[in-house]
Amino acid sequence: MSDQNQNLAVTLFSELLAVDQLARMSVARVLPKGMELSHFMVLNHLAHSTAEKSPAQLARSFHLTRGAMTNTLAKLEWAGWVHVRPDWDDARRKMVSLSPSGLAARDAALAAIAPLISDAVSTVGDERVKATLPVLRALRAKLQE
């Protein structure tokens, strides 16, 4: 890799990491009281899922350890936002689904986040954001290899 390409790569990843940090901080600031960003992410994932997920499947989806996911799920279950039940086919496993109050909490979080996201996209411009999405998806695909 040439020095110019290496500098470009470093600059790109520096910007991505800075945007990630700022986005997480901004979103966490407007989430409903008691909800953490990790909670929202799991609730949102389950809201888009057509089937229950095991804690191991969720951990893989978020690139977390099973222990970290178990901790998050325990907090979500305590809040009443998810149902955790034994897997009827394998008693060693559990299955997780979104509860009605979890869906309501996720919807409230989305309502709180929407103005923040809309303002950011509006400031940057729809066309520039649309042009950026394929690049970000390609980077994500490469990093998931």
C-alpha positions in Angstrom: 0.0 0.0 0.0 1.4 3.4 -1.0 1.8 6.1 1.7 -1.0 8.1 0.0 -3.4 5.1 0.2 -2.3 4.4 3.8 -3.0 8.0 4.7 -6.4 7.9 3.1 -7.3 4.7 4.9 -6.2 6.1 8.3 -8.1 9.4 7.6 -11.2 7.4 6.6 -11.2 5.2 9.7 -10.4 8.2 12.0 -13.5 9.9 10.6 -15.6 6.7 11.0 -14.6 6.2 14.6 -15.2 9.9 15.4 -18.7 9.7 13.8 -19.4 6.5 15.6 -18.5 8.0 19.0 -20.4 11.2 18.4 -23.5 9.3 17.1 -23.5 6.9 20.1 -23.2 9.8 22.5 -25.9 11.9 20.8 -28.3 9.0 20.6 -27.7 7.8 24.2 -28.4 11.4 25.4 -32.0 11.4 24.0 -33.0 7.8 24.8 -35.9 7.4 27.3 -34.9 7.3 30.9 -33.5 4.0 31.9 -32.7 2.8 28.4 -29.1 2.3 27.3 -27.9 2.3 23.7 -27.3 -1.4 23.9 -30.9 -2.0 25.1 -32.3 0.0 22.1 -30.1 -1.9 19.7 -31.3 -5.3 20.9 -35.0 -4.1 21.0 -34.7 -2.7 17.5 -33.1 -5.9 16.2 -35.9 -8.0 17.8 -38.5 -5.6 16.4 -37.3 -6.3 12.9 -37.0 -10.1 13.5 -39.7 -12.5 12.5 -38.7 -15.2 14.9 -37.3 -15.6 18.4 -33.6 -15.5 18.8 -31.2 -17.4 21.1 -28.8 -15.3 23.2 -26.0 -16.8 21.2 -27.6 -15.7 18.0 -28.0 -12.2 19.3 -24.4 -12.2 20.6 -23.2 -13.1 17.1 -25.3 -10.5 15.5 -23.8 -7.8 17.7 -20.3 -9.2 17.8 -20.4 -9.5 21.6 -19.5 -12.3 24.0 -22.4 -14.5 25.2 -21.7 -13.1 28.7 -22.2 -9.5 27.6 -25.4 -10.4 25.7 -26.7 -12.3 28.7 -26.1 -9.2 30.9 -28.0 -7.0 28.5 -30.8 -9.5 28.2 -31.1 -9.8 32.0 -31.6 -6.0 32.2 -34.2 -6.1 29.3 -36.1 -8.9 31.0 -36.1 -7.1 34.3 -37.5 -4.0 32.6 -40.2 -6.3 31.0 -39.0 -5.5 27.5 -38.2 -9.0 26.4 -39.5 -12.5 27.2 -36.8 -15.2 27.8 -38.0 -18.7 27.8 -36.5 -22.2 27.7 -36.0 -23.7 24.3 -38.6 -26.5 24.1 -36.3 -28.6 21.9 -33.1 -28.1 23.9 -33.4 -27.3 27.6 -29.8 -26.0 27.7 -30.8 -23.1 25.5 -33.1 -20.1 25.9 -35.1 -18.1 23.4 -35.7 -14.4 23.4 -38.6 -12.4 22.0 -39.8 -8.8 22.2 -42.6 -8.1 24.6 -45.4 -5.6 23.9 -43.9 -3.2 26.4 -40.5 -3.7 24.7 -42.0 -2.8 21.4 -43.5 0.3 23.0 -40.1 1.2 24.6 -38.4 0.8 21.2 -41.0 2.9 19.5 -40.6 5.7 22.2 -36.8 5.5 21.6 -37.2 5.8 17.9 -39.5 8.8 18.4 -36.8 10.4 20.5 -34.0 9.6 18.1 -35.8 10.5 14.9 -35.4 14.3 15.1 -31.7 13.9 15.8 -31.1 11.6 12.8 -33.4 13.7 10.5 -31.5 16.8 11.4 -28.1 15.2 10.7 -29.2 13.8 7.3 -30.9 17.1 6.4 -27.7 19.0 7.2 -25.5 16.7 5.2 -28.1 16.4 2.4 -30.1 13.4 1.2 -28.1 12.9 -2.0 -24.8 12.9 -0.2 -26.1 10.4 2.4 -27.5 8.2 -0.4 -24.1 8.3 -2.1 -22.3 7.3 1.1 -24.4 4.3 2.0 -23.0 1.9 -0.7 -19.5 2.8 0.5 -20.3 2.2 4.1 -22.0 -1.1 3.3 -19.0 -2.2 1.2 -16.7 -1.4 4.1 -18.9 -3.3 6.6 -18.9 -6.3 4.3 -15.2 -6.3 4.0 -14.7 -6.0 7.7 -17.1 -8.9 8.4 -15.0 -11.3 6.3 
